[in-house]
């Protein structure tokens, strides 16, 4: 029986999002953050990414503000 090549991640994307933001001094654009998460989670789509941002914003851990056309700034709330 062949060994499966794809395994479950033990670290949820929700927590990796916060770790990436902490490494980047607490703020970055949404596209930079999406690319950083995509390195770890290749199957993460933009819809899923937006759901992660919404979840973090509703819980009061991050703030997402609109910068320019189509760009958003994601920052940790202290």
C-alpha positions as CSV (number, residue, x, y, z in Angstrom):
1,X,0.0,0.0,0.0
2,X,1.5,3.3,-1.0
3,X,2.1,6.0,1.6
4,X,-0.1,9.1,1.1
5,X,1.9,12.2,-0.1
6,X,-0.5,14.7,1.3
7,X,-0.9,15.0,5.1
8,X,-2.9,17.2,7.4
9,X,-1.3,20.3,8.6
10,X,-0.9,20.3,12.4
11,X,-0.7,24.1,12.5
12,X,-4.0,25.8,11.2
13,X,-3.8,28.6,8.7
14,X,-5.5,30.9,11.1
15,X,-2.5,30.7,13.5
16,X,0.1,30.9,10.7
17,X,-1.6,34.2,9.6
18,X,-0.9,35.7,13.0
19,X,2.7,34.4,13.1
20,X,3.5,35.9,9.7
21,X,2.1,39.2,10.8
22,X,4.1,39.2,14.0
23,X,7.3,38.5,12.0
24,X,6.6,41.5,9.7
25,X,6.2,43.9,12.6
26,X,2.5,43.6,12.8
27,X,1.4,45.0,9.4
28,X,1.5,44.2,5.7
29,X,-0.7,44.3,2.6
30,X,-3.2,41.6,1.9
31,X,-1.4,40.4,-1.2
32,X,1.9,40.0,0.6
33,X,0.2,38.1,3.4
34,X,-1.7,35.9,0.9
35,X,1.6,35.0,-0.8
36,X,3.2,34.2,2.5
37,X,0.4,31.9,3.5
38,X,0.4,30.3,0.0
39,X,4.0,29.2,0.6
40,X,2.8,27.1,3.5
41,X,-0.7,26.2,2.3
42,X,-0.5,25.9,-1.5
43,X,-4.2,24.9,-1.7
44,X,-5.4,28.0,0.1
45,X,-7.6,30.1,-2.2
46,X,-8.3,33.8,-2.0
47,X,-11.9,33.1,-0.8
48,X,-10.5,31.0,2.1
49,X,-7.9,33.8,2.8
50,X,-10.7,36.4,3.0
51,X,-12.6,34.1,5.4
52,X,-9.5,33.9,7.6
53,X,-9.2,37.7,7.6
54,X,-12.9,38.1,8.4
55,X,-12.5,35.6,11.3
56,X,-9.5,37.5,12.7
57,X,-11.3,40.8,12.3
58,X,-14.5,39.6,14.0
59,X,-12.5,38.2,16.9
60,X,-10.7,41.6,17.3
61,X,-7.2,40.3,16.7
62,X,-6.5,42.0,13.4
63,X,-7.7,45.2,11.6
64,X,-8.1,45.4,7.8
65,X,-8.2,48.8,6.2
66,X,-8.5,49.8,2.6
67,X,-5.5,51.6,1.2
68,X,-5.8,52.1,-2.6
69,X,-7.9,50.5,-5.3
70,X,-7.9,46.8,-4.6
71,X,-5.2,47.0,-1.8
72,X,-5.8,46.4,1.9
73,X,-3.6,46.8,4.9
74,X,-3.7,44.0,7.5
75,X,-2.4,44.8,10.9
76,X,-2.4,43.2,14.3
77,X,-4.3,44.8,17.1
78,X,-2.3,45.2,20.3
